[in-house]
Amino acid sequence: MITIHNLPRHELIGLYATIVSASNPAMVGIEGIVVDETKSTVVVETARGCKRIPKKGSVFRLHLPDGMVAELDGSAITVQPERRITMRIKD
């Protein structure tokens, strides 16, 4: 089950995301469904097409399946998605 505490180790694809902070101010406010993820980027499908957002320097507000909302610093997950399951979570 995906929770706020184990979010960095989970799959982001399929979650609704909003960019709340970014090194590029033009990306702030982009929102939509996460459709892809690489080591360095997250692809969000918006009403105006897919937008590739760099993880480093961005903060994502993610809506979890249970209705909770969490913010995630993209710099904390700049590893390949398949390797995140082995990451240690810092408290």
C-alpha positions as CSV (number, residue, x, y, z in Angstrom):
1,M,0.0,0.0,0.0
2,I,1.3,3.4,-1.0
3,T,1.6,5.9,1.9
4,I,3.2,9.3,2.5
5,H,6.1,7.5,4.3
6,N,7.0,5.0,1.6
7,L,6.1,7.2,-1.4
8,P,9.8,7.6,-2.5
9,R,10.0,3.8,-3.0
10,H,6.8,3.5,-4.9
11,E,5.7,3.8,-8.5
12,L,4.7,7.3,-9.5
13,I,3.0,6.4,-12.8
14,G,-0.7,6.8,-12.6
15,L,-0.7,9.4,-9.8
16,Y,-2.1,12.9,-10.2
17,A,0.7,15.4,-9.8
18,T,1.1,19.1,-9.5
19,I,4.5,20.9,-9.8
20,V,4.6,23.3,-6.8
21,S,8.2,24.4,-7.1
22,A,10.7,24.2,-9.9
23,S,14.1,25.6,-10.9
24,N,12.3,26.7,-14.1
25,P,9.4,29.0,-13.0
26,A,7.4,28.2,-16.2
27,M,6.9,24.7,-14.9
28,V,5.2,25.7,-11.6
29,G,1.5,24.9,-11.8
30,I,1.7,22.1,-14.4
31,E,-0.6,19.3,-13.4
32,G,-1.9,16.0,-14.7
33,I,-1.3,12.3,-14.6
34,V,2.2,10.9,-14.4
35,V,2.6,8.7,-17.5
36,D,6.3,8.0,-17.5
37,E,9.5,8.4,-15.4
38,T,13.2,8.1,-16.1
39,K,16.2,8.6,-13.8
40,S,16.1,12.4,-14.2
41,T,12.6,13.3,-15.4
42,V,8.9,12.7,-14.8
43,V,6.4,13.0,-17.7
44,V,3.1,14.5,-16.9
45,E,0.1,14.3,-19.3
46,T,-1.8,17.6,-19.2
47,A,-4.7,18.9,-21.1
48,R,-2.2,20.5,-23.4
49,G,0.0,17.5,-24.0
50,C,2.8,15.7,-22.2
51,K,5.3,17.7,-20.3
52,R,8.7,16.4,-19.2
53,I,9.7,17.8,-15.8
54,P,13.2,17.4,-14.5
55,K,13.2,15.8,-11.0
56,K,16.2,17.8,-9.8
57,G,15.1,21.2,-8.5
58,S,11.3,20.3,-8.6
59,V,8.8,19.6,-5.9
60,F,5.8,17.5,-6.8
61,R,2.4,17.4,-5.0
62,L,1.1,13.9,-5.5
63,H,-2.4,12.7,-4.9
64,L,-2.3,9.1,-3.5
65,P,-5.0,6.5,-4.1
66,D,-6.4,6.7,-0.6
67,G,-7.1,10.4,-1.0
68,M,-4.0,11.7,0.9
69,V,-1.8,14.4,-0.7
70,A,2.0,14.4,-0.3
71,E,4.8,16.6,-1.5
72,L,7.9,14.9,-2.8
73,D,11.2,16.6,-3.5
74,G,12.3,15.3,-7.0
75,S,16.0,15.5,-6.0
76,A,15.4,12.8,-3.4
77,I,14.3,10.3,-6.2
78,T,16.9,11.0,-8.9
79,V,17.6,7.3,-9.4
80,Q,16.2,4.8,-11.9
81,P,12.6,4.0,-10.9
82,E,13.4,0.2,-10.8
83,R,16.2,0.9,-8.3
84,R,14.1,3.0,-5.9
85,I,12.7,-0.1,-4.2
86,T,16.1,-0.7,-2.7
87,M,16.6,2.8,-1.4
88,R,16.8,3.5,2.2
89,I,14.3,6.2,3.4
90,K,15.8,8.9,5.6
91,D,13.5,9.9,8.5
